[in-house]
C-alpha cells in the first residue's frame, strides 16, 4: 500500500500556494475597493434623483469658460 502523500507538500508547492493566496487576497481587496466606489457613485446618483427638477435646469457653472474671449483692438492677440 502506497503512503498517502496528499498532505505532504514540497517547499516549491507550499511557496506556489502562498503566492496564489497573496494574489487572490490582493484581487479581493481590489474588488472590495471597486465595489465601494461603485456604491458611492450609485448613492450620489440616487441623491441626485431626489433633487427637484428645477435644480437640473440651472445654467452651467462653467459659463465663463464657454464664453468667447473678447480681444481689445491694438493688442497682438487678435
The 8 nearest C-alpha neighbors of each residue, nearest first, counted from 0:
[[1, 2, 3, 4, 5, 7, 6, 8],
 [2, 0, 3, 4, 5, 7, 6, 8],
 [3, 1, 4, 0, 5, 7, 6, 8],
 [2, 4, 5, 1, 6, 7, 0, 8],
 [5, 3, 7, 6, 2, 8, 1, 9],
 [6, 4, 3, 7, 8, 2, 9, 1],
 [7, 5, 4, 8, 3, 9, 13, 2],
 [6, 8, 4, 5, 9, 3, 12, 13],
 [9, 7, 12, 6, 13, 10, 5, 4],
 [8, 10, 12, 11, 13, 7, 14, 6],
 [9, 11, 13, 12, 14, 8, 15, 7],
 [12, 10, 14, 9, 13, 15, 8, 16],
 [13, 11, 15, 9, 14, 10, 8, 16],
 [12, 14, 10, 16, 11, 15, 8, 9],
 [13, 15, 17, 11, 12, 16, 10, 18],
 [16, 14, 12, 18, 17, 13, 19, 11],
 [15, 17, 19, 13, 18, 14, 20, 12],
 [16, 18, 14, 20, 15, 19, 13, 21],
 [19, 17, 21, 15, 20, 16, 14, 22],
 [18, 20, 16, 22, 21, 17, 15, 23],
 [19, 21, 17, 23, 18, 22, 16, 24],
 [22, 20, 24, 18, 19, 23, 17, 25],
 [23, 21, 25, 19, 24, 20, 26, 18],
 [24, 22, 26, 20, 25, 21, 27, 19],
 [23, 25, 21, 27, 22, 26, 20, 28],
 [26, 24, 28, 22, 27, 23, 29, 21],
 [25, 27, 23, 29, 28, 24, 30, 22],
 [26, 28, 24, 30, 25, 29, 23, 31],
 [27, 29, 25, 31, 26, 30, 32, 24],
 [30, 28, 26, 32, 27, 31, 33, 25],
 [29, 31, 27, 33, 32, 28, 34, 26],
 [30, 32, 34, 28, 29, 33, 35, 27],
 [33, 31, 35, 29, 34, 30, 28, 36],
 [34, 32, 30, 36, 35, 31, 29, 37],
 [33, 35, 37, 31, 32, 36, 30, 38],
 [36, 34, 32, 38, 37, 33, 31, 39],
 [37, 35, 39, 33, 38, 34, 32, 40],
 [38, 36, 34, 40, 39, 35, 41, 33],
 [39, 37, 41, 35, 36, 40, 42, 34],
 [38, 40, 36, 42, 37, 41, 35, 43],
 [41, 39, 43, 37, 42, 38, 44, 36],
 [40, 42, 38, 44, 43, 39, 37, 45],
 [43, 41, 45, 39, 44, 40, 38, 46],
 [44, 42, 46, 40, 41, 45, 47, 39],
 [43, 45, 47, 41, 42, 46, 40, 48],
 [46, 44, 42, 48, 47, 43, 41, 49],
 [47, 45, 43, 49, 48, 44, 42, 50],
 [48, 46, 44, 45, 49, 50, 43, 42],
 [47, 49, 45, 46, 50, 44, 51, 43],
 [50, 48, 46, 47, 51, 45, 44, 52],
 [49, 51, 47, 48, 52, 54, 46, 55],
 [52, 50, 53, 54, 49, 55, 48, 47],
 [51, 53, 54, 55, 50, 56, 48, 49],
 [54, 52, 56, 55, 51, 57, 50, 58],
 [53, 55, 52, 56, 51, 57, 50, 47],
 [54, 56, 53, 52, 57, 51, 50, 58],
 [57, 55, 53, 54, 58, 52, 59, 51],
 [56, 58, 55, 54, 59, 53, 60, 52],
 [59, 57, 60, 56, 62, 61, 55, 54],
 [58, 60, 61, 62, 57, 56, 63, 65],
 [61, 59, 62, 58, 63, 57, 64, 65],
 [60, 62, 59, 64, 63, 65, 58, 66],
 [61, 63, 65, 64, 60, 59, 66, 58],
 [64, 62, 66, 65, 61, 60, 67, 59],
 [63, 65, 61, 62, 66, 67, 60, 68],
 [64, 66, 62, 63, 67, 61, 68, 59],
 [67, 65, 63, 64, 62, 68, 69, 61],
 [66, 68, 65, 69, 64, 63, 70, 62],
 [67, 69, 70, 66, 64, 65, 63, 71],
 [70, 68, 67, 71, 66, 77, 72, 76],
 [69, 71, 68, 77, 72, 76, 74, 73],
 [70, 72, 74, 73, 69, 77, 76, 75],
 [73, 71, 74, 70, 77, 75, 76, 69],
 [72, 74, 71, 75, 77, 76, 70, 69],
 [75, 73, 76, 72, 71, 77, 70, 69],
 [74, 76, 77, 73, 72, 70, 71, 69],
 [75, 77, 74, 70, 71, 73, 72, 69],
 [76, 75, 70, 74, 72, 71, 73, 69]]
